[in-house]
Amino acid sequence: MDYEDTTLMLAGPVKIHPRVLKVMSTPSIGHRTSHFREVCLEIRDLLRYAFDTEGAVAVISGSGTAGLEAMLCSTLRVDDRVLCITNGKFGERMYEIASLYSQADQLDFPWGKAVNLQVLKERLDADAYRAVTLCHNETSTAATNLASEVGKLASRDDLLYLVDGITSVGGLPVEMEAWGIDGIVLGSQKCLAAPAGLSAVALSERGYEVLRDGTPYYLDLKAHVDRLGKGDTPYTPAIHLLLAFREALRMLREEGLRSRIERTALLGKACREAGRAIGLGLYPDLECASDTVSAFWYPDGVKDEQFRPRLRDEHRVMVAGGQGSIRGRVFRIGHMGVCSLSDLLITYAAVEAVLDKIGHPVQKGASLEAISRLMV
Ligand SMILES: Cc1ncc(COP(=O)(O)O)c(C=O)c1O
């Protein structure tokens, strides 16, 4: 296995551009210096661009889950009633975290299916909640939830609306203001294609106003927001990760948020059409299929223990397996960040070859044809 020369098609961490990688090998710098202050202020501004907001933002030296916990523990109070919508592993994670800091109820829907808005409405009508949580892009099922529609219901009842945008911000359309989002989190290793280990949070005006004291010490979101506003961080940050993050954010800005989102949508379409061309069944319902990650059922007789190791060892292509109840039954292809149609071509050439070798022949080249049709 050659980790330095692999087509990395996980649902994060994703491929990192050499420009971003180079930054990781620059000399160490102090974080209480004017130089680093400039870095932080640029990150603050670039984060506002990525989240498409003028509001408060923070960057936390901790992966996406740290960002989720900072958002939830800083906005929720122990007596708050919170409704956590779940239809996959990461929505469930929000529920688990919210349960530590509030009175959280779970409203569960089948994996790979859209949230039933009528059921949600009835639940909100029946109970007095203060907040609702949603995982916008459920990476575990490769399904995108209707965050705008959930937002309408949350706004109707004046609820705080807290969203996991870890595999959506910078890859899918996200409209904080129009959808009434009060807090949303992204992860560095996903649509921004930066190294893993950082998360960022954006807050609405109300989201900022409700930030409370007395949170777990490190995850006090108000401290992180306020210090970043002044070009600083409360504690020693992961300096090199922040430098690389800035470079990745600059690349997003150079490409343009809208263009990145459109390009990601094309990758999503290409991945689904290529899968269909060789008879792979999409795991989530097509109506909610994600454009940043796709999940396919394994054909009968194809085993995960055979398929992914062969893809990795014989073709240097890495895709992700299934999670939770669908572990071993699906595989997932990530296509966010700086990933290209050419990366998808390599991936599908390998997928076709491995399926063929393990006794599930497909029409040779059909998936590649489907992708190349979109290469204009
Ligand atoms: C939607 C979503 N939420 C949360 C997480 C957890 O993030 P992390 O592993 O960076 O803590 C992930 C990671 O895959 C994710 O995809």
Ligand as a Chemical Component Dictionary entry (heavy atoms), coordinates in Angstrom:
data_LIG
# 
_chem_comp.id                   LIG 
_chem_comp.type                 NON-POLYMER 
_chem_comp.pdbx_formal_charge   0 
_chem_comp.three_letter_code    LIG 
# 
loop_
_chem_comp_atom.comp_id 
_chem_comp_atom.atom_id 
_chem_comp_atom.alt_atom_id 
_chem_comp_atom.type_symbol 
_chem_comp_atom.charge 
_chem_comp_atom.model_Cartn_x 
_chem_comp_atom.model_Cartn_y 
_chem_comp_atom.model_Cartn_z 
_chem_comp_atom.pdbx_ordinal 
LIG C1 C1 C 0 -21.893 14.553 9.167  1  
LIG C2 C2 C 0 -20.769 14.299 10.125 2  
LIG N1 N1 N 0 -20.893 14.709 11.393 3  
LIG C3 C3 C 0 -19.935 14.507 12.291 4  
LIG C4 C4 C 0 -18.770 13.861 11.957 5  
LIG C5 C5 C 0 -17.718 13.652 12.967 6  
LIG O1 O1 O 0 -16.617 14.458 12.665 7  
LIG P1 P1 P 0 -15.172 14.115 13.213 8  
LIG O2 O2 O 0 -14.889 12.692 12.896 9  
LIG O3 O3 O 0 -14.323 15.101 12.438 10 
LIG O4 O4 O 0 -15.166 14.400 14.665 11 
LIG C6 C6 C 0 -18.589 13.393 10.652 12 
LIG C7 C7 C 0 -17.389 12.639 10.270 13 
LIG O5 O5 O 0 -17.382 11.817 9.377  14 
LIG C8 C8 C 0 -19.619 13.617 9.713  15 
LIG O6 O6 O 0 -19.498 13.200 8.436  16 
# 
loop_
_chem_comp_bond.comp_id 
_chem_comp_bond.atom_id_1 
_chem_comp_bond.atom_id_2 
_chem_comp_bond.value_order 
_chem_comp_bond.pdbx_ordinal 
LIG C1 C2 SING 1  
LIG C2 N1 SING 2  
LIG C2 C8 DOUB 3  
LIG N1 C3 DOUB 4  
LIG C3 C4 SING 5  
LIG C4 C5 SING 6  
LIG C4 C6 DOUB 7  
LIG C5 O1 SING 8  
LIG O1 P1 SING 9  
LIG P1 O2 DOUB 10 
LIG P1 O3 SING 11 
LIG P1 O4 SING 12 
LIG C6 C7 SING 13 
LIG C6 C8 SING 14 
LIG C7 O5 DOUB 15 
LIG C8 O6 SING 16 
# 
